[in-house]
Amino acid sequence: MDAMLKEITAQCAQYTAQGHVATYIPELANVDPDKLGIYVLLEDGRSYSAGDHQALFTMQSVVKPLILLLALMDSGIDAVRALVGVEATGKPFDAFNYSDQALTGAHINPMINTGAIALCTLIHGDTYHDRFSRLLELTRKLADNPSMDVDQSVYESEKLTGNKNRALAYMLTAYGMITDPVEEILDCYFRACSIQANCQDLAKIAHIFANHGRHPVTGEQMFPGAYAKYVNATLATCGMYDGSGEFALNVGFPAKSGVGGGIMGVVPHRMGIGVFAPALDKHGNSVAGVRMLAKLSEALDLNIY
Ligand code: DON
C-alpha cells in the first residue's frame, strides 16, 4: 500500500500546476503550490502515507463537518434541520445570489459558508470564544492530536478581509435566521477555518465518521451514529460544493474540501483518508487532491455508488 500511495503521489504531482492557491485570503497566497501528500487509515487501524503528509495547512472548509457535528451534539437534529437544510445548492461555497424570496434553511446546507456560519449559533458556550474552544477540543479529540491549534496569521488575514462572509452573516440576520452579534459569530467561524491540520489529522477524523461515530480501535462511541449519518450524507451531496456530482461520479465517497488544499475522505466501514495539495480548481477543490482520491478509489474499488 505504501508503494501504491507513493506511485499515486508521483503520478499526480503534474496536476498541481493546473490549479492556483487561494489568494482571496491573502495569507493563503504564501503557501507552496507544489506540496502533495496523502494519509490512509484503514478500519483496523493500519495506516499508510506518502509525500508531504506531515505538512501543516489550515482546515478551512474541512472544519464544516465538525461545526455540523458539534451543533448536532449540542442542539440535536431537529434544531439543525430547521436552521440549515440538507439540499445541495449547486452554487459556489460563498454564493449570495439567492433571489429576492425570504431566505430559509431550505435554501442552504451545512457545507456552504452561509450554513456553517449559521450553525455556529447552535454550538453551546457562554461566549463565542467558549464555543470555539469546545470546537477545537472536539477536533483535537477526534484527530487524537492535542497539539492542533489556530494558525494565527491565517486567522487574522481572513478576519481582516472576510467581507463576503460578513455580508452572508448580515443576510442571515436580515432574514431573522440568526440573532447573535455577527462579528462574534464570524470570529468563531474564522478561527475554526484557521485550525491547522495535517493529512493524518484529517484521516483520523474521517475514520470515525466512516465508522458511524465509534472509534474503530478503542471501540468508544464518540457521538451517536445518527449524527455521523447526517454528516456523511451532507458530505456526499454537498462536500465538494458545485463539484460534488463530478466527484461522486469519479471518486464516489463522502468527502470535504477546503481552500487550504486539504480534502477529508470518508469511505464508510473501510477507511479515513486525508490528502493535501494546495493548488485549487474553480470550485475551490484541490486539483491534485481530487486526482489522488480518484486514483485510490479506482485502485481499491472504493466508489460506493
Ligand atoms: O469562509 C471561507 O471563505 C474560508 N474560510 C473557507 C472556504 C473554503 O474552504 C471553501 N472550500 N473549498
Residues whose N, C-alpha, C, O or C-beta is under 5 A from the ligand:
A	BS01	DON	Q60 S61 F93 N113 C193 S257 G258 V259 H283 G284 N285
